[in-house]
Amino acid sequence: MRLRFQQQLSIDSFPIPDVTFPLKSRDEMPPVLKALHFIFITPELSEKVFALLEDKINKGKQDTGRKGMDLWHILVLSVVRHALDTNWDRLAYLANYDALLRRVLGLRTPDEVDEDNLDFSAQNLRDNVRLLDEDLLREINSIVADAGHKLLKKKNKKNPLD
């Protein structure tokens, strides 16, 4: 049974709401990861997105057997792969060694834990990330864009002169 994300923090996990982002980076990754972080910390948005993921990935599967990759990990890694238009080997490298990506995944960086805990192989990613198709990613994108528009409307109502 795939979980949304691991609720209980362990020694190799990192609290996702505590992630900080570089403000002056011109790389593609920080804004993408910031958007994913926004999904995670916004309860109503998170609920909608995880409901879609559960319907797509867990539908028709029994609650028995070994635990698969968390839905959060699948979503984050799928979005990163599409945003960077990268191959499976580079995605595996990023998932295992990029500090900001690992924190958004809720994992500690390699220098904070034993390297034996780096468990994202290219094959593991290929088997799990491919479960999200482009249609589902577009639907999630639409939900996030709507939430962003609502957020901007709220800000504009507070400061109409800005």
Secondary structure, 3 states (H helix, E strand, C coil): CCCCCCCCCCCCECCHHHCCCCCCCCCCHHHHHHHHHHHHHCHHHHHHHHHHHHHHHHCCCCCCCCCCCCHHHHHHHHHHHHHHCCCHHHHHHHHHHCHHHHHHCCECCCCCCCHHHCCCCHHHHHHHHCCCCHHHHHHHHHHHHHHHHHHHHHHHHHCCCC
